[in-house]
Amino acid sequence: MTDGSNFDIRPYGDSAVVIYLGSQLDRGTNQQVHALAARVRQSHLVGIREVVPGYVSLVIHFDPLETNLSAVQDGVQVLQSAAALQGAPPARRIEIPVRYGGEYGPDLDFVARQAGLTTAEVIRRHAAAEYVVYLMGFLPGFPYLGGLDATIAAPRLEVPRRRVPAGSVGIAGEQTGVYPLESPGGWRLIGRTTVTLFDLTAQPPCLLAPGDQVKFIPIS
């Protein structure tokens, strides 16, 4: 974990702070972010309203009527030392079945050609990795997953699709993700799942959360 040398806390408007725990996106830094986020949530610091983890940073929103910037900064610095020793909370492991290729993954052939691999090998490499949810965004329940095999990385579409079906599994750069809802999108689609990632009637509404580990299971 961090020794504190990369800990950088700054004001973020008049009712929030942003903490940077590194400048390079990697799994270790992201785990530090989630460890600190968990520590802040459990601490019951006065006036904390929301904790929002990112790739390498964490935004903490507070109520300026209950606390102030200096108190939040001091409290978070103490918590960071404890989080660094304690580590990230145990990760949930969630399996997501995927139908690859064909109508479910119209860009699978492109990814295979670009990588110089067969489609079967792209599927094997995509499903072999164990991914971590770096953050949620773009759409409610959309997970940005790190851990993609770099040999099957692929650029976004030059012109995004107007309609991407819910459950579509895509690749963009060296990340993969799953569209929880039908929407426009520019990721390279390689498969689709029937698993519901976002349901307003569920509690919580999002299947996945930052820090979760995800495994894709190929199905026919």
C-alpha positions in Angstrom: 0.0 0.0 0.0 1.0 3.6 -0.1 3.5 5.0 2.4 1.9 8.4 2.1 4.4 9.9 -0.3 1.7 10.0 -3.1 -1.0 11.4 -0.8 -2.1 14.8 -2.1 -5.2 16.5 -0.7 -6.7 19.7 -2.2 -9.8 21.8 -1.9 -12.5 20.9 -4.6 -14.8 23.9 -4.5 -16.2 25.2 -1.2 -17.7 21.9 0.0 -15.4 19.1 -1.1 -11.8 17.9 -1.2 -10.1 15.8 -3.8 -7.3 13.3 -2.7 -4.8 12.1 -5.3 -3.1 8.8 -4.4 -1.0 8.6 -7.5 -0.8 9.8 -11.1 -0.5 6.5 -13.0 -3.6 4.2 -13.4 -2.8 0.8 -12.0 -4.5 -1.8 -9.9 -2.4 -1.0 -6.8 -3.2 2.7 -6.8 -6.9 2.0 -7.4 -6.9 -0.4 -4.4 -5.5 2.4 -2.3 -8.3 4.6 -3.4 -10.9 2.1 -2.4 -9.2 1.4 0.9 -9.3 5.0 1.8 -12.9 5.3 0.6 -14.0 2.5 2.9 -12.1 4.0 5.8 -13.8 7.4 5.3 -17.3 5.8 5.1 -16.7 3.8 8.3 -15.2 6.7 10.2 -18.4 8.8 10.7 -16.4 12.0 10.3 -18.7 14.9 11.1 -20.3 16.5 8.1 -19.2 14.0 5.4 -22.0 13.7 2.8 -20.6 11.6 -0.1 -17.5 9.7 -1.0 -16.7 9.2 -4.7 -13.8 7.0 -5.7 -12.1 7.5 -9.1 -9.2 5.8 -10.9 -6.4 7.4 -8.8 -8.3 9.9 -6.7 -11.1 10.3 -4.3 -13.6 13.2 -3.9 -15.2 13.7 -0.5 -18.2 16.0 -0.3 -19.0 17.6 3.1 -21.6 19.9 4.6 -19.9 23.3 5.2 -22.6 24.1 7.9 -21.4 21.1 10.0 -17.6 21.1 9.3 -14.9 22.9 7.4 -12.2 22.3 5.0 -9.4 22.2 7.6 -11.2 19.7 9.8 -11.9 17.4 6.8 -8.3 17.6 5.6 -6.9 16.8 9.0 -9.4 13.9 9.6 -8.7 12.3 6.2 -5.0 12.5 6.7 -5.3 10.5 9.9 -7.6 8.0 8.1 -5.2 7.6 5.2 -2.5 6.3 7.5 -4.8 3.7 8.9 -6.1 2.7 5.5 -2.6 2.2 4.2 -1.9 -0.2 7.0 -5.3 -2.0 6.8 -5.5 -2.3 3.0 -8.6 -2.5 0.8 -11.7 -4.3 2.1 -12.3 -7.8 0.8 -13.5 -7.7 -2.8 -16.7 -9.4 -4.0 -16.2 -11.8 -6.9 -19.0 -11.7 -9.4 -19.3 -13.9 -12.5 -21.0 -12.6 -15.6 -22.0 -15.1 -18.4 -21.4 -13.7 -21.9 -22.4 -14.8 -25.4 -19.5 -13.8 -27.6 -19.5 -12.8 -31.3 -22.2 -12.9 -34.0 -25.1 -10.6 -33.4 -24.1 -10.2 -29.7 -20.5 -9.1 -30.5 -20.3 -7.4 -33.9 -16.8 -6.1 -33.4 -15.2 -9.4 -32.3 -13.9 -10.0 -35.8 -12.3 -6.6 -35.9 -10.6 -7.1 -32.5 -9.3 -10.5 -33.7 -7.9 -9.1 -37.0 -6.2 -6.2 -35.2 -4.6 -8.5 -32.6 -3.6 -11.1 -35.2 -5.6 -13.7 -33.4 -8.5 -16.0 -34.0 -11.9 -15.0 -32.6 -11.7 -18.0 -30.3 -8.4 -16.9 -28.9 -9.8 -13.3 -28.3 -12.7 -14.9 -26.3 -10.3 -17.1 -24.4 -8.0 -14.2 -23.4 -11.0 -11.9 -22.5 -12.6 -14.5 -20.3 -9.3 -15.7 -18.8 -8.6 -12.4 -17.0 -10.0 -11.4 -13.6 -11.1 -7.8 -13.7 -11.4 -5.1 -11.1 -14.1 -2.4 -11.1 -12.0 0.8 -11.2 -15.0 3.1 -11.1 -18.6 3.5 -12.2 -19.7 6.1 -14.7 -21.0 7.1 -18.1 -24.3 5.3 -17.4 -25.9 4.2 -14.1 -24.3 0.8 -13.3 -21.6 1.0 -16.1 -18.4 -0.5 -14.7 -15.0 0.5 -16.0 -13.0 -2.7 -15.7 -9.2 -2.9 -15.4 -7.1 -6.0 -16.1 -7.7 -6.5 -19.9 -5.0 -8.5 -21.7 -3.2 -5.7 -23.6 -2.9 -8.0 -26.7 -6.7 -7.6 -27.3 -6.9 -3.8 -26.6 -8.8 -2.0 -29.3 -9.6 1.6 -30.1 -13.1 3.1 -29.8 -15.2 3.4 -32.9 -14.5 6.6 -34.9 -18.3 7.2 -35.1 -20.2 5.9 -32.0 -23.3 3.6 -32.6 -26.6 5.3 -31.9 -27.9 2.2 -30.2 -26.0 -0.3 -28.1 -28.2 -3.0 -26.5 -28.2 -3.4 -22.8 -25.8 -6.1 -21.6 -23.3 -5.4 -24.4 -19.7 -6.2 -23.4 -17.2 -3.9 -25.0 -13.5 -3.0 -25.2 -12.1 0.5 -25.3 -8.3 0.9 -25.2 -7.1 -1.4 -22.4 -10.3 -1.5 -20.5 -13.5 -3.5 -20.9 -17.0 -2.8 -19.6 -20.7 -3.7 -19.8 -23.5 -1.4 -21.0 -26.2 -1.7 -18.3 -28.8 0.1 -20.4 -29.5 0.6 -24.1 -27.7 3.8 -25.1 -25.4 5.3 -27.8 -21.8 4.1 -27.4 -18.4 3.8 -29.1 -16.9 0.8 -27.4 -16.0 -2.3 -29.6 -18.7 -4.8 -28.9 -17.5 -8.4 -28.5 -20.4 -10.1 -26.6 -23.5 -9.6 -24.5 -24.9 -10.8 -21.2 -28.4 -11.2 -19.9 -27.4 -10.2 -16.4 -29.1 -7.0 -15.2 -26.5 -4.5 -14.1 -28.8 -1.7 -13.1 -32.3 -2.0 -11.6 -34.0 1.0 -9.9 -36.2 -1.4 -7.9 -33.3 -3.3 -6.4 -31.3 -2.3 -3.4 -28.6 -1.3 -4.2 -29.7 -0.6 -7.8 -26.2 -1.3 -9.3 -25.0 -4.9 -9.4 -21.4 -3.9 -9.3 -19.4 -1.5 -7.1 -15.9 -0.1 -7.3 -13.4 -2.6 -6.0 -15.4 -5.7 -7.1 -13.7 -8.4 -9.0 -15.4 -9.6 -12.2 -15.0 -12.8 -14.2 -16.6 -13.3 -17.6 -17.9 -16.8 -18.3 -18.4 -17.7 -22.1 -21.7 -19.4 -22.9 -23.1 -20.7 -26.1 
